[in-house]
Amino acid sequence: MIELSISFLLTAIVVFLVILFLFAIYLLFQHQREIRFSNTRDTFLQNHSQHWYNYLMNDEIFSVVLVPRGRAQVAAIEKIFSSYLKNIMDEKVEHKIKEFSNLYLKKFYEKDLSSKRWSIRMNALYRIADFQIDELLDTCQQFEKDKISEGEYFQLLKIYSTFQPELFIEKIKESSVNYSESEYRRLFVLLEDDVFIRLFEEFDNWNKNIQLAAIDTAAVKRNMQYIDKLKQLLTHEVSEIKIRALKGLYEIGVIDEIDPYVPFVKSDMWEVRLMVAKIFKHVPLNYTYAYLELLLEDENWWVRSQAAKTIAENREGIAKLQQFMESSNDQYAIEMAQETVVRRQGIK
């Protein structure tokens, strides 16, 4: 019995050592493979970065030496393209990157979409969007039919928003996935203005995150045509939407009339009164001073502070605050005006 146990134990040890040896060989092979990959990538970068600069920036004739031969060279080109797209805002460069990618990188990413590894599929989706490989749109739609993760579906939405906005609108309508505000903003900022405006035309049909993201994106885009859409939301029954709309109008910074904002000076919500005090920064003081005086005497510290700042930033603001201190009976408002004047004069 003991002899059998020792024999079994020795066999097990031998098998374990063989497995360990094979695993070590595998790790060594993988390490050597990674080294070769890195060397090939770095050599391509070293030899051809200048060629890429000449082609993208100096309009030199395209050279076939830039066409990738294998994955390592594709990785090198990814680094080059990502760097240019991140640091240089140039439509001509973007067009050349798009044209090259559709010709020479498409086959690599098309194959990657069928990979069993999630990271490889995600990288392909990122590159298709970044490099605008619109010839893979049909492939992406086929890919969507597979069982994919939420992250992959989000990247598909990003691709649709760039290549086929109408399809994008349909997809977010039917999607069972509810993304965060920040994620929706990342999608909406890519939309052309005529498509983006549809989010406001169907505003009440969207979920809350889409609604708030649309408002915030309008503020980021700072397009004049969004002003009327945001002003329409000032009467919305949801307070948060009303506040976000006011914030969006403040960010755009073009106030063509003050009548829509005057009722909010006496709003029950201090956040609304605060936003109105900010918005009045974009209006000449002679039109808004009477309302800012009321806000300077507001019960909320933040509203008083913002009203004082808005007045002080005007050319005649310091004089107005000094006059206010002499005439007002509100001690808190007087103290706020004094602090603001001192601070403003200290800056000067």
C-alpha angles and dihedrals in degrees: 000000000000091000090052091050093050090048091050091047092052091049091050091050092051092049091048091050091049091050090047091050093049091048090051090050089050092050090048091050092049091048092051090047091053090048091052090047092051093045092050091047094047093045090053090049092049095046100041110028090096091048089054091049091050092049098044100036107022100039094238118165114275114259125210089225086078093062108104121243105196140346097293092059090046088055089052092051090048089058092048095047094044091052093051094045092049098046106029125056101199125138092205092056091046090051092051092049090049093048094048093045093052090051105039111014100042095086093053095052093041088058092044091058089066093051119121090223115090094209092056092049092048092049089052091051092049091051094046089056097040096046094038096235094177093167087075094059093103090047090052091052090052090047089055090063090066122082100274135172126253089252092055092047090051090054090049089054088052090052092048091049089058103038105027113015094176090059089047092057091050092048096053089047093056098033117119089199117094110204128196124265092255092052092051090049089055088055099042096050089066094056123105114246096251091055096040092054089063089069087068094043089059094032100136092050093064129084119255097262091054091048094051093042091052091053093048092047091052088056091050093048090051093201117163093223090066094061095082091046091053093045089055088059093058088087094048115132093228109084096208091055090050091051093046090050090053090049091049092052090049091051093050087051101204113120111177096173136014100206095091090055102044095082090057091063086081097037118145089231117077091206089062092048089049092054091049089053088054094046091054088067086079094054128074110264095237088067097046109029096096090055094043089053089059091048091048087061092047119135091234117083094214092053092048091048094050093046090053092048092049091051093045094053090063118090091244093035100105091052090049092052091049090052089048092054090055096049106034126093094196106104094194091052091047091052091049091050091049093050091049094049092049092047092047094048089047090056090053 
